Amino acid sequence: MPLEIGVWRIDGGLEPLEFTGLDYESRLQSLLDQDMTIAAPDWMVVGREVSTDWGLRIDILAIDGDGNLVAIELKRDKTPRDIVAQVLEYGAWVQTLRADDIARIFNDYVQRHHADWGDISIDAKFCERFNLAEMPDELNQSHRLVIVSASLDSATERIVEYLAKTHDVDINVIFFRVFQDAGREYLTRAWLMDPTMPEEEAARQSRPLARGWNGEYYVSFGEDSHRQ
């Protein structure tokens, strides 16, 4: 049965915190841009609202410490068919990007969202972010597809797990939920599948609690999340 995250205040009694919605079109995108480590500690944003050659727009494009790209899509109100088809099309485009393409995307990102950074290059920002002397010689040798949502319907969950387990597609889901307490807001994060597992192991398991578990629950919040 799917698990659901709950947050309780325990000082002065036991009181559940209220779950609230989050504006995925602007607020969460800005939070991820402000600190991508809330999604993953080894990612750096290189683009926001990146236009593809095929008329689509990737909400956030990130790069990891090995120089591989991560296409991140905020789910909003898309249907299961639409959201999965869209991230797969992102992947088909992202795999074509080379170092000069990534540098161009990063330069546009800096100009539109971080003009205060000046003329910093992606090489300098990458080395600063990951504490390296230089970027990897080869970039984008592989890529990852990530759906971000507060909840996920069971159909989308089945499709994502099928792609990951049966066809070895590097696709995953991050769940962010906001809880309120006395005027303060708290953000929680959980992955659908363990992002730290080797690919072949991740292909066999969807919610493992095994060696290497990073202390998070891997959950889904779907229409049937309270199913007995």
GUKEBA-605586 format. One record per residue (C-alpha): x, y, z; residue number from 1; residue in three letters. Coordinates in Angstrom, 1 decimal, padded with zeros to 4 digits. Each point is the difference from the previous one (the first is absolute). Layout:
! residues N
+--------+--------+--------+-----+-----+
!   east !  north !     up !   i !  aa !
+--------+--------+--------+-----+-----+
!      X !      Y !      Z ! NUM ! ala !
...
+--------+--------+--------+-----+-----+
END
This chain:
! residues 228
+--------+--------+--------+-----+-----+
!   east !  north !     up !   i !  aa !
+--------+--------+--------+-----+-----+
!  000.0 !  000.0 !  000.0 !   1 ! met !
!  001.4 !  003.4 ! -000.9 !   2 ! pro !
!  001.4 !  002.1 !  002.9 !   3 ! leu !
! -000.8 !  003.6 !  000.6 !   4 ! glu !
!  002.2 !  002.6 !  001.7 !   5 ! ile !
! -001.4 !  001.6 !  003.1 !   6 ! gly !
!  001.6 !  002.7 !  002.3 !   7 ! val !
! -001.0 !  000.3 !  003.6 !   8 ! trp !
!  000.9 !  002.6 !  002.6 !   9 ! arg !
!  001.0 ! -001.7 !  003.2 !  10 ! ile !
!  000.7 !  002.8 !  002.5 !  11 ! asp !
! -002.9 !  000.6 !  002.2 !  12 ! gly !
! -001.9 ! -003.0 ! -001.4 !  13 ! gly !
! -000.4 ! -001.9 ! -003.2 !  14 ! leu !
! -001.4 !  002.1 ! -002.8 !  15 ! glu !
!  000.0 ! -000.7 ! -003.7 !  16 ! pro !
!  001.2 !  002.9 ! -002.2 !  17 ! leu !
! -002.3 !  001.2 ! -002.8 !  18 ! glu !
!  000.9 ! -001.0 ! -003.6 !  19 ! phe !
! -000.4 !  002.9 ! -002.4 !  20 ! thr !
!  000.4 !  000.4 ! -003.8 !  21 ! gly !
!  003.0 !  001.6 ! -001.7 !  22 ! leu !
!  000.1 !  002.1 ! -003.2 !  23 ! asp !
!  002.0 ! -002.3 ! -002.2 !  24 ! tyr !
!  000.1 !  002.4 ! -002.9 !  25 ! glu !
!  002.1 !  002.6 !  001.8 !  26 ! ser !
!  000.7 ! -000.5 !  003.6 !  27 ! arg !
!  001.5 ! -003.5 !  000.0 !  28 ! leu !
!  002.0 !  000.8 ! -003.2 !  29 ! gln !
!  001.4 !  003.0 !  001.8 !  30 ! ser !
!  000.8 ! -002.1 !  003.1 !  31 ! leu !
!  001.8 ! -002.6 ! -002.0 !  32 ! leu !
!  001.9 !  002.7 ! -001.8 !  33 ! asp !
!  001.0 !  001.6 !  003.3 !  34 ! gln !
!  001.3 ! -003.3 !  001.4 !  35 ! asp !
! -000.1 ! -003.1 ! -002.2 !  36 ! met !
!  001.3 ! -002.1 !  002.9 !  37 ! thr !
! -003.6 ! -000.2 !  001.3 !  38 ! ile !
! -000.5 ! -002.4 ! -002.9 !  39 ! ala !
!  003.4 ! -001.6 ! -000.2 !  40 ! ala !
!  003.4 !  000.9 !  001.5 !  41 ! pro !
!  001.9 ! -000.7 ! -003.2 !  42 ! asp !
! -001.9 !  002.2 ! -002.5 !  43 ! trp !
!  000.5 !  003.6 ! -001.3 !  44 ! met !
! -002.5 !  002.0 ! -001.9 !  45 ! val !
!  001.1 !  000.9 ! -003.6 !  46 ! val !
! -003.3 !  001.1 ! -001.4 !  47 ! gly !
! -003.6 !  001.1 !  000.8 !  48 ! arg !
! -002.9 ! -000.2 ! -002.5 !  49 ! glu !
!  002.4 ! -001.4 ! -002.6 !  50 ! val !
! -001.6 !  000.0 ! -003.5 !  51 ! ser !
!  000.7 ! -003.1 ! -002.0 !  52 ! thr !
!  000.3 ! -000.2 ! -003.8 !  53 ! asp !
! -003.3 ! -001.7 ! -000.1 !  54 ! trp !
! -002.2 !  002.6 !  001.6 !  55 ! gly !
!  000.1 ! -001.3 !  003.6 !  56 ! leu !
!  001.3 !  001.8 !  003.1 !  57 ! arg !
!  001.9 ! -001.8 !  002.7 !  58 ! ile !
! -000.8 !  001.5 !  003.4 !  59 ! asp !
!  003.5 ! -000.5 !  001.4 !  60 ! ile !
!  003.2 ! -001.5 ! -001.5 !  61 ! leu !
!  002.7 ! -001.0 !  002.4 !  62 ! ala !
!  003.4 ! -001.7 ! -000.2 !  63 ! ile !
!  001.5 ! -002.4 !  002.5 !  64 ! asp !
!  003.6 ! -000.2 !  001.2 !  65 ! gly !
!  000.9 ! -002.4 ! -002.8 !  66 ! asp !
! -001.2 !  002.4 ! -002.6 !  67 ! gly !
! -003.2 ! -001.9 ! -000.8 !  68 ! asn !
! -003.3 !  001.9 ! -000.6 !  69 ! leu !
! -003.2 ! -000.2 !  002.0 !  70 ! val !
! -003.3 !  001.2 ! -001.6 !  71 ! ala !
! -002.5 !  000.9 !  002.7 !  72 ! ile !
! -003.7 !  000.5 ! -000.7 !  73 ! glu !
! -002.5 !  001.4 !  002.5 !  74 ! leu !
! -003.2 ! -002.1 ! -000.4 !  75 ! lys !
! -002.7 !  002.7 !  000.5 !  76 ! arg !
! -003.3 ! -001.4 ! -001.2 !  77 ! asp !
!  001.2 ! -002.1 ! -002.9 !  78 ! lys !
! -001.5 ! -003.5 ! -000.7 !  79 ! thr !
!  002.1 ! -003.1 !  000.5 !  80 ! pro !
!  000.3 ! -000.4 ! -003.8 !  81 ! arg !
!  001.0 !  003.6 ! -000.5 !  82 ! asp !
!  002.6 !  000.2 !  002.8 !  83 ! ile !
!  001.8 ! -003.2 ! -000.9 !  84 ! val !
!  000.0 !  000.7 ! -003.7 !  85 ! ala !
!  001.3 !  003.5 !  000.6 !  86 ! gln !
!  003.0 ! -001.1 !  002.2 !  87 ! val !
!  000.9 ! -002.7 ! -002.5 !  88 ! leu !
!  000.0 !  002.6 ! -002.8 !  89 ! glu !
!  002.2 !  002.1 !  002.2 !  90 ! tyr !
!  002.4 ! -002.9 !  000.2 !  91 ! gly !
!  000.1 ! -000.5 ! -003.7 !  92 ! ala !
!  001.1 !  003.7 ! -000.4 !  93 ! trp !
!  002.3 !  000.2 !  003.0 !  94 ! val !
!  002.1 ! -002.9 ! -001.2 !  95 ! gln !
!  000.9 !  002.0 ! -003.1 !  96 ! thr !
!  001.6 !  002.9 !  002.0 !  97 ! leu !
!  003.7 !  000.5 ! -000.1 !  98 ! arg !
!  002.3 !  002.1 !  002.1 !  99 ! ala !
! -000.5 !  003.2 ! -002.1 ! 100 ! asp !
! -003.8 ! -000.5 !  000.2 ! 101 ! asp !
!  000.1 ! -000.3 !  003.8 ! 102 ! ile !
!  002.2 !  003.1 !  000.2 ! 103 ! ala !
! -002.4 !  002.0 ! -002.1 ! 104 ! arg !
! -002.9 ! -001.2 !  002.2 ! 105 ! ile !
!  001.9 !  001.0 !  003.2 ! 106 ! phe !
!  000.9 !  003.4 ! -001.4 ! 107 ! asn !
! -003.6 !  000.7 ! -000.8 ! 108 ! asp !
! -001.0 ! -001.2 !  003.5 ! 109 ! tyr !
!  002.4 !  002.4 !  001.7 ! 110 ! val !
! -001.0 !  002.9 ! -002.1 ! 111 ! gln !
! -003.8 ! -000.5 !  000.7 ! 112 ! arg !
!  000.2 ! -001.1 !  003.6 ! 113 ! his !
!  003.3 !  000.8 !  001.6 ! 114 ! his !
!  001.4 !  003.2 ! -001.7 ! 115 ! ala !
!  001.8 !  000.7 !  003.3 ! 116 ! asp !
!  002.3 ! -002.9 ! -000.7 ! 117 ! trp !
!  001.6 !  002.0 ! -002.8 ! 118 ! gly !
!  001.7 ! -001.8 ! -002.9 ! 119 ! asp !
!  000.8 ! -003.2 !  001.9 ! 120 ! ile !
!  000.4 ! -003.0 ! -002.3 ! 121 ! ser !
! -001.5 ! -003.4 !  000.5 ! 122 ! ile !
!  003.5 ! -001.4 !  000.5 ! 123 ! asp !
!  000.7 !  002.4 !  002.9 ! 124 ! ala !
! -003.4 ! -000.5 !  001.6 ! 125 ! lys !
!  000.2 ! -003.8 ! -000.3 ! 126 ! phe !
!  003.5 ! -000.1 !  001.6 ! 127 ! cys !
! -001.2 !  002.3 !  002.7 ! 128 ! glu !
! -003.1 ! -002.0 !  000.7 ! 129 ! arg !
!  001.7 ! -003.4 !  000.1 ! 130 ! phe !
!  003.4 !  001.1 !  001.3 ! 131 ! asn !
!  001.9 ! -001.2 ! -003.0 ! 132 ! leu !
!  003.0 !  001.3 ! -001.9 ! 133 ! ala !
! -001.7 ! -000.5 ! -003.4 ! 134 ! glu !
! -003.2 ! -001.4 ! -001.6 ! 135 ! met !
! -000.1 ! -003.5 ! -001.4 ! 136 ! pro !
!  001.4 ! -000.4 ! -003.5 ! 137 ! asp !
! -003.2 ! -001.5 ! -001.2 ! 138 ! glu !
! -003.4 !  001.4 !  001.0 ! 139 ! leu !
! -003.5 ! -001.6 ! -000.3 ! 140 ! asn !
!  001.1 ! -003.6 ! -000.3 ! 141 ! gln !
! -003.3 ! -000.9 !  001.5 ! 142 ! ser !
! -003.1 !  001.9 !  001.2 ! 143 ! his !
! -002.8 ! -000.3 !  002.6 ! 144 ! arg !
! -003.6 !  000.8 ! -000.2 ! 145 ! leu !
! -001.8 !  001.2 !  003.2 ! 146 ! val !
! -003.6 !  000.9 !  000.6 ! 147 ! ile !
! -000.7 !  002.3 !  003.0 ! 148 ! val !
! -003.4 ! -000.1 !  001.6 ! 149 ! ser !
! -001.9 !  000.2 !  003.3 ! 150 ! ala !
! -001.9 ! -003.1 ! -000.9 ! 151 ! ser !
! -000.1 ! -002.7 ! -002.7 ! 152 ! leu !
! -002.9 ! -001.9 ! -001.3 ! 153 ! asp !
!  000.4 ! -003.8 ! -000.1 ! 154 ! ser !
!  000.0 ! -000.1 ! -003.8 ! 155 ! ala !
!  003.1 !  002.3 ! -000.3 ! 156 ! thr !
!  001.7 ! -001.9 !  002.8 ! 157 ! glu !
! -000.5 ! -003.3 ! -001.9 ! 158 ! arg !
!  001.3 !  001.4 ! -003.2 ! 159 ! ile !
!  003.1 !  001.6 !  001.6 ! 160 ! val !
!  000.9 ! -003.2 !  001.8 ! 161 ! glu !
! -000.6 ! -002.1 ! -003.2 ! 162 ! tyr !
!  002.4 !  002.2 ! -001.9 ! 163 ! leu !
!  002.6 ! -000.1 !  002.7 ! 164 ! ala !
! -000.3 ! -003.7 !  000.8 ! 165 ! lys !
! -000.7 ! -001.5 ! -003.4 ! 166 ! thr !
!  001.7 !  002.3 ! -002.4 ! 167 ! his !
!  002.8 !  001.5 !  002.2 ! 168 ! asp !
! -001.1 !  003.6 ! -000.7 ! 169 ! val !
!  001.7 !  002.3 !  002.6 ! 170 ! asp !
! -003.3 !  001.5 !  001.2 ! 171 ! ile !
! -001.2 !  000.8 !  003.5 ! 172 ! asn !
! -002.4 !  002.2 !  001.9 ! 173 ! val !
!  000.6 !  002.4 !  002.9 ! 174 ! ile !
! -002.9 !  000.9 !  002.3 ! 175 ! phe !
!  000.1 !  003.3 !  001.7 ! 176 ! phe !
! -002.7 !  000.9 !  002.6 ! 177 ! arg !
! -000.4 !  003.1 !  002.1 ! 178 ! val !
! -001.2 ! -000.1 !  003.6 ! 179 ! phe !
! -001.0 !  003.0 !  002.1 ! 180 ! gln !
!  000.3 !  000.6 !  003.7 ! 181 ! asp !
! -000.8 !  003.3 !  001.8 ! 182 ! ala !
!  000.6 !  002.1 ! -003.1 ! 183 ! gly !
!  003.3 ! -001.9 ! -001.0 ! 184 ! arg !
!  000.4 ! -002.2 ! -003.0 ! 185 ! glu !
!  001.9 ! -003.3 ! -000.3 ! 186 ! tyr !
!  001.0 ! -001.8 ! -003.2 ! 187 ! leu !
!  000.3 ! -003.8 ! -000.1 ! 188 ! thr !
!  001.6 ! -002.0 ! -002.8 ! 189 ! arg !
! -000.2 ! -003.7 ! -000.9 ! 190 ! ala !
!  001.0 ! -002.0 ! -003.1 ! 191 ! trp !
! -002.1 ! -002.6 ! -001.7 ! 192 ! leu !
!  003.1 ! -002.2 ! -000.5 ! 193 ! met !
!  003.3 !  000.1 !  001.8 ! 194 ! asp !
!  002.2 !  002.3 ! -002.2 ! 195 ! pro !
!  003.2 ! -001.3 !  001.6 ! 196 ! thr !
! -000.4 ! -003.6 ! -001.1 ! 197 ! met !
!  001.9 ! -001.6 ! -002.9 ! 198 ! pro !
! -002.1 ! -000.1 ! -003.1 ! 199 ! glu !
! -000.3 ! -003.8 ! -000.1 ! 200 ! glu !
! -001.2 !  000.0 !  003.6 ! 201 ! glu !
! -002.4 !  002.8 ! -000.5 ! 202 ! ala !
! -001.5 ! -001.9 ! -002.9 ! 203 ! ala !
! -001.0 ! -002.8 !  002.3 ! 204 ! arg !
! -001.3 !  002.0 !  002.9 ! 205 ! gln !
! -002.3 !  003.0 !  000.3 ! 206 ! ser !
!  000.1 !  000.9 !  003.7 ! 207 ! arg !
!  003.0 ! -001.7 !  001.7 ! 208 ! pro !
!  001.0 !  000.3 !  003.6 ! 209 ! leu !
!  003.4 ! -001.6 ! -000.4 ! 210 ! ala !
!  003.6 !  000.8 !  000.6 ! 211 ! arg !
!  000.8 !  003.5 ! -001.3 ! 212 ! gly !
! -003.5 !  001.4 !  000.8 ! 213 ! trp !
!  000.4 !  003.7 !  000.4 ! 214 ! asn !
! -002.5 !  000.4 !  002.9 ! 215 ! gly !
! -003.0 !  001.0 ! -002.2 ! 216 ! glu !
! -003.3 ! -001.8 ! -000.7 ! 217 ! tyr !
! -000.7 ! -000.8 ! -003.6 ! 218 ! tyr !
! -003.6 !  000.6 ! -000.3 ! 219 ! val !
! -002.9 !  000.9 ! -002.3 ! 220 ! ser !
! -002.9 !  002.2 !  000.6 ! 221 ! phe !
! -002.6 ! -001.1 ! -002.4 ! 222 ! gly !
! -003.8 ! -000.2 ! -000.3 ! 223 ! glu !
!  000.2 ! -003.4 !  001.7 ! 224 ! asp !
!  002.6 !  001.1 !  002.6 ! 225 ! ser !
! -002.4 ! -001.0 !  002.8 ! 226 ! his !
! -000.9 ! -003.3 ! -001.4 ! 227 ! arg !
! -000.1 ! -002.8 !  002.5 ! 228 ! gln !
+--------+--------+--------+-----+-----+
END
